[in-house]
Amino acid sequence: MKQKTATDLVNEAKQKIENLTPLQVQQELEKTGTVLIDIRETEELEKNGKIPGSVHAPRGMIEFYADPSLPYHKPEFDKEKRIILQCASGGRSALATQTLKQMGYLNIAHLDGGLNAWKEAGLPTVKE
């Protein structure tokens, strides 16, 4: 079996999930009940800012925050809500979106291109 690269895994994940543009995410955020989760590391938020209204949940903890049977569970991870994941360029969020789908989150997508694409589209960010 051929070993896969991180890029292979991201590309495979993107085939199985909903990929949104920055403008689509902006429109979704105008709807009630949409939760944008920023899965970058704390240092990245401090250095590069964040999308207004996003909730921070670092990639390393996402499965634990998303599992309602665990004490780590965060209320933002609600299977009844629309959830959009976002990272810096879209790789980590694609993988995390696929993982959450496997955990039963069906109304889930990610910001393809991440914060970089958001900024390139001229959309606002705020400092932590």
N, C-alpha and C positions, 0 to 999 in steps of 0.2 A: 504494500500500500504506500502510495506517494505521500510524503509528509506535506502538510498544508502550512502555508504562511499565514500571518495575521491578516494580510490583505485578502487571501483566499477566504478566510472565515468571515470577514466583514462583507465581502461580495456575496457570499452564500446567504448570509443573514438578510441582506438587502433584497434578495429575491423573495423572501418569505414574510416581509413586514411592510407596513405602510410608510413610505418615504414622503415627507412633506417639504415644500419649499418654505423659505422665510415668510413670504406673503401669506401662504396658507396657514402657517402657524399664527401669524398676527391676527388673521381673521378668526381662527379658532379661539384665541385668547379673549376675544370680544364676547364670546358666548359664556353663559353661566355654567359652572360645573367642569370647565376645562382646567386641568392642572398641568403646568409645565415644570418638569423636574430636571434640574441642572445636576448632572452626575460628575462634573469635573472635581478635581481636588480643591481643597480650601485655598491653597496658594494661588491657583489659577483664577479663582474668583477675585481674590484681593488684587492680583496683578492686572487682570483684563476686564474686570467688571462683570456684570451679569444682565440678563434680560429682565426688565422690570416685572415683578410679580412672580418670578420663578422661585421654586423651593429647592434648597440644596440637599442632595442625598448622594454622597460620594459613591462611585462605582463599586468599590470594595464592600459596601454594606447593602447594596440594593436588594439582593435576594432576602436578606434578613429583615429589612424595613418593609418589604412587600408581603411577608408571610404573617397573616393575622394570628397564627398560633404561637408566635414567638413574642417574648417581652420587648424585642427591638422594634416591633411593628409601629409604623408611623401612620396616622390617620389620613395623610395625603394619598396613601396607596389604597384607593377605594376602587374595587372592581366595577362599581356602578358608574364611576365618573370617566370622562374622557381624559386619558393621560398621554402626554407627549414628553418624551425624553430628549435631552439635548446635552451635547458635550462641546468640545472645541471645534472638531472638524467632521463629526458624524460617525466615526468608527466605533468608539466605545458605546455610543447611544444605539447604534444598529445592533450590536451584540447584546446589550442589555434589554432592548426591546424584544428581541427574539427569546431571551430567557424569560421575561415576564409573560410573554404569550404562552410559553410552556407551563407557567405557573397559574394559568387560567385568566390572565388579563386579556380580554378580547377587544376592548375599545382603546387600543394603544397604537401609537405611532412614534416616529422620531423626526427631529429636524435634520434633514439631509444637508450636510455641509456645516452643521453646528453653528456655534457663535461666530465663526469666521464668515460664513455665508450671511448670517443675520447682519453683521456689520457692513459687509460688502453691499447689501441691499439698502444701506442707509437707514436702518432701523435703530431705535434708541437702546442704549445700555445705561446702567447705573453702577456706581461703585458700591461695594459692600459696606 
